[in-house]
Amino acid sequence: MNIQEIIAKKRDNKKLNEEEIRYFVSEYTKGNITDYQAAALIMAIYINGMSRKETTSFALEMANSGKILDLSEISNTIVDKHSTGGVGDKITIILMPIIASLGIPVVKMSGRGLGFTGGTADKLEAIPGYRTNITTKELINNVKKVGISLITQTSNLTPADKKIYAIRDAINCMDSMPLIASSIMSKKIASGANKLVLDVTCGSGAFMKNKEDAIKLSKIMKSIGKLAKMETICILTNMNEPLGHSIGNTLEIIEAIQCLKGDIPQDIKEIITVMGSYIIKLADKGNNLEENRKMILENIQNGKAYNKFLELVKNQNGDIEYIKDIKKFEKAKYIIPVISKEDGYVSEINAEEIGKISVSLGAGRTKKEDIIDKAVGIILNKKITDKVSKGEVLAYIHSNDKQKGEEASKQLINTYKISEIKLEKERVVLEVI
């Protein structure tokens, strides 16, 4: 068996068997297959796709390429949560402290931002001192101590996925359904959870641009979960506009803090209550989804969720004085209003373009080694269905470079469409699979 034959087989749109997939994943992880050979195979997969069986094998082999966490000393039931990515997605930062405040152990490994979608780990590191890079022993001790730990993926988990993910990004093969599904599920299998709730985003600000593709991706991931004996629920959510009002690392942390204190935009509220209700159910802490929803809202109102967030931040070396007083966070030098040129109602916002504008300001990465500017980003004053008058502020650009900020302001106004007729508000949670 050799890599040239495997590349040729997939190039010619033939199915790879388990042994061939195992060979590629194992030998590439060891460094016996070159990056350019791996890139050729990934491009062939991107063009020709993979069967359900191939995708499952790919996910399982990547999961087994490194260590698989054993979290049994924390609990026999660990429920994980993952999002396929979006713009302004700070759900993990808000929801997981709520779940932990209900007595459900939370072990959550999150990624960094690449492309137009942000990364939870980058956002958490906007809190001065917060450590995302910790050992497995520290992770387990954290959860035993305060019931929650939010970290980056540990270095010995899915090393194959790390290498393949970097290749996908370098050759612009990020939006491949089998590659997305296998990457997500390999990390989830390796991270030690035995149950999983997936937020599968779709719309202009997601990798899946329509509901049909999101359903297809969900079914692939559910089938991988079934073979891996991981009960999986997929919740399809609307990403046709950014979540909440803030895009950017510090700005999203500030919004997350405000949400945990009870000031929650409706779209975020809908996602955390639906997703949280299913997490509680999978954790065997409540079968009635409506009752679960009430528990979530109650722990926001009584301050338990916010206090759990303080515990999490303090326990991972973060400075909680910033959480207690959000004015302490460093602000961007230039805050530039984006002014509406017409009257009417917001009928459309291009979430992907807003994500790209945020990246251009320095809030995200175009390549892995880019350094993020935590203070910059965008705050949306107006969202879809909102009434707007000429001269009113649609959004604010937060920039540390005046020229970049002014350019972003010109670009941002073009992401908005204003119409004379008020549209009906789209649902945020589209379907549960």
Disulfide bonds with the S-S distance in Angstrom:
none
